Amino acid sequence: MVDNTGRARTRIGTSQISVRFVSEGNEATGVLRDVSRQGAYIRASQIPRPGAVIAIQFEDTDGKLIEARGEVRWNVSPNGDQPSGFGVIVHEPSRRFRDFVDWALNQSNEKGEDDDAEL
């Protein structure tokens, strides 16, 4: 299903998974807040510009390194209660990234939760 912004609605919260990312020669860290089959939302104090190429890395619950490459689609500067962060569309997701998203979706379904669930 697609929401009114054109994004796929099924996003699964990932609880506070640390992520490292590199974009335009700058390396930083953030928190992977949710994932979908198409991408991810990362909260971070350093946010890359929309359109920038990005590489992300994080560990799954078994400690396996997951890597993905994509493009920054949008970003949010801190505003009141809204922390800074950015959305990534993943191009050609790796098998581990797809497996992680499938695992997250299965966890959400087992908990009986709907879209935008938090793990």
N, C-alpha and C positions, 0 to 999 in steps of 0.2 A: 504494500500500500504506500502511496506517496502523499505527503502532507502538502499544505498550501505554499511551501517554500520550494517544492520540487525535490525534497530529500526523501529518501526511503524512510518510512516510519519506524521500522523495527530497529531500535537502537538498544543495546544492552549495556547497562551500567557496569563498570568494572571495578568498583570500590576504590581505591586509591593505588592503582598500579603505577609505579614509577616508570617513566619513559625518558629515553635520551633521544635527542633529535639533532640533525644537522641540516641547515638550510643556508644557501648562499655563503658558504664558508664559515658560518657561525654555529658553534655547538652549544646546546643548552639542555636543561632538563625540565620536566614537567610531570604532570599526572594524567594518565589515560583515564578519562572519565566515562567514555562509552565507546562502543564499537558497533559497526554494522558490517554487512557483507561488502559494502562499498567504501567504507572509510572509518574515521575515528574523530573524536573530539578530545583535544588535549588542553588542559589548563596549564598555563605557564606565565611567568612574569615577562619573559622575552618572547615576543610573538612575531613570527615572520609575516611578510606582506602577502596578500592574496596573489596567486599566480606563481609564487616561488616553488621551485622543486624542493622536495623534502625527503629525507630518509629518517625513519624512526626505528628504535629498538626497545624492546621490553622483554621481561621474562614472564612466561606463563606460570600457572600455579605449581607446575612440576620443576620449575627452574630452567626450562628450555628457552633459549634465546629466540625471539621472534623478530624478524626484520621485515620492513615494508618500505616501499618507495611510492611517492605520489606527488600531489600538488596541493598547496594550501588554497582552499576555496574561499574562506572567509576568516575574519578574525574579530575579536571583541576586546576593546580596551576596558579596564576596570571602570565601573560606574555604579556607585552605591553598593548594593548587595551583589552585583554581577562581577565576578572575577574575570581577569583577562584569560583569553584562550583562543583557540583556532580550530577550524575544521579541516580535515585532510581527506581528499579522495584518493584512494589507493589504486594505483595502476598495476595490473598484473600481480595480484596478491600471491604471496608464496603459499605453499602447501601448509606450512605451520600457521600462517595468519588465518587461512581459511579454516583450519582445524580448530584454532582458538575461538573464532567466531561461532563455529558449530557447537563447540563445548559450551560457550556462554549462552547460546540460544537454548540448548538442552537444559542447562541449569535453571534458566528462567522458566522454561515450560514445566520442569519438575516441581518448581515452587508454586506453580499455578498463577504466575504473573503474566501481565499483558505487556504491550509495547512499553518501551522506556523503563524497563525493569532494572533494578540495581542489584548486583551480585555482591 
